[in-house]
Each structure stands twice: as structure tokens, then as C-alpha cells.
Amino acid sequence: MWSIEILNDTVDAELDALPIDMRAKFERICDLIRSVGLTHVGEPYVKPLGDKLWEMRMSGRAGISRAIYITQIGRRIVILRAFVKKTQKTPPSEIRLARQRAKSLVGQ
């Protein structure tokens, strides 16, 4: 069974700041991963970003949002960043921020 963790209070606040319909889709994707396993969930719900980063893909009335995560040993997903997306591609600055946050997990 997969567990899904939020990196810290900052990321928790980012998730809370998402519009309610996008937050609900985030929760549905998490439930899907827990019930069938991450290896059985693909697009349109999750997509690789490269360098061990993945994104959960949510949409709603206000547009689209993403939650960037990494997987860890023991079927563990750690959410590193959540944001409402303004452009077609995930901005490089968001990927850099997620990578920087992932460094705090080294050794865990």
C-alpha cells in the first residue's frame, strides 16, 4: 500500500490554497494511488517530469494545478510543491523549487 505524505507545513498551506475543486481532485488522485497502486496510475492523473520528479495533474473551474512529488523507498510519496499553473508547461522555477525541497529528504 502506498502512503502519501506532505513534506512540511509550507506545502500543506500550498495545498490548502488551491481552489476547492482542485483540492478535491488532488484527494481523488491520492485515493486512486492508495487503492490501485502508483504503478497502475498514469496520465492524465500523473506524469513524469524527469530527474525522479513527478506531477499530479488537477484541473478545475479556475484552471489547472499541479502537485510535484517524489517517491521514496517503502512505497512512499512525498508532496514537495503545489501550485496553480499559469502556462502550458510546468515552469522551470517550480521544478527547481521542488528539487531544492527534495534535497531535505536525502538520507530519510
C-alpha positions in Angstrom: 0.0 0.0 0.0 1.3 3.5 -0.9 1.4 6.2 1.7 1.2 9.9 0.7 2.9 12.5 2.9 3.2 16.2 2.7 6.8 17.5 3.0 6.1 20.3 5.6 3.7 23.0 6.7 4.6 25.2 3.7 3.5 22.5 1.2 0.4 21.8 3.3 -0.5 25.6 3.1 0.1 25.5 -0.7 -2.4 22.6 -1.0 -4.9 24.4 1.2 -4.6 27.5 -1.0 -5.7 25.5 -4.1 -9.3 26.1 -5.2 -11.7 23.6 -3.5 -12.4 21.7 -6.8 -8.7 21.3 -7.5 -8.1 20.2 -3.9 -10.9 17.6 -4.2 -9.2 16.3 -7.4 -5.9 16.1 -5.6 -7.6 14.0 -2.9 -9.2 11.7 -5.5 -5.8 11.1 -7.2 -4.3 10.3 -3.8 -7.2 7.8 -3.1 -6.7 6.2 -6.5 -2.9 5.7 -5.8 -3.7 4.2 -2.4 -6.3 1.8 -3.8 -4.7 0.6 -7.0 -1.0 1.5 -6.5 1.1 4.1 -8.2 2.3 1.8 -10.9 -1.3 1.4 -12.2 -2.0 5.2 -12.3 -0.8 7.1 -15.3 -1.9 10.0 -17.5 -4.0 12.1 -17.2 -3.5 11.8 -13.4 0.2 11.6 -13.0 3.1 12.4 -15.4 6.9 12.2 -15.0 8.8 15.5 -15.0 12.3 13.8 -15.1 15.1 13.5 -12.6 12.8 11.5 -10.2 10.2 14.2 -10.0 6.5 13.5 -10.9 3.4 15.7 -11.0 -0.2 15.1 -10.1 -2.4 16.9 -12.6 -5.6 18.6 -11.4 -8.0 20.9 -13.2 -10.9 22.9 -12.1 -13.0 26.0 -12.9 -10.1 28.3 -12.1 -7.7 26.5 -14.5 -5.1 23.8 -13.8 -2.9 23.0 -10.9 0.0 20.6 -10.1 1.4 18.9 -7.1 5.0 17.8 -7.6 6.2 14.8 -5.7 8.9 12.2 -5.4 8.7 8.6 -4.5 10.7 7.1 -1.6 11.7 3.6 -0.5 8.8 1.8 1.1 6.0 2.9 -1.4 6.1 6.4 0.0 5.1 9.5 -2.0 6.2 12.9 -0.7 4.4 16.0 -2.0 7.0 18.8 -2.5 5.1 21.6 -4.1 1.6 22.5 -5.1 0.6 25.5 -7.3 -1.9 26.8 -9.8 -0.4 26.7 -13.2 -0.5 29.7 -15.5 1.4 28.4 -18.5 1.2 25.3 -20.8 4.4 23.8 -19.5 5.3 23.4 -15.8 7.6 26.4 -15.2 11.2 25.5 -14.6 11.2 27.7 -11.5 8.6 25.3 -9.9 10.7 22.3 -10.8 13.8 23.9 -9.3 11.9 24.7 -6.1 10.6 21.1 -5.8 14.2 19.8 -6.4 15.5 22.1 -3.7 12.9 20.8 -1.3 13.6 17.2 -2.2 17.2 17.7 -1.0 15.9 18.0 2.5 14.8 14.3 2.3 18.2 12.9 1.5 19.1 10.2 3.9 15.5 9.6 5.1 
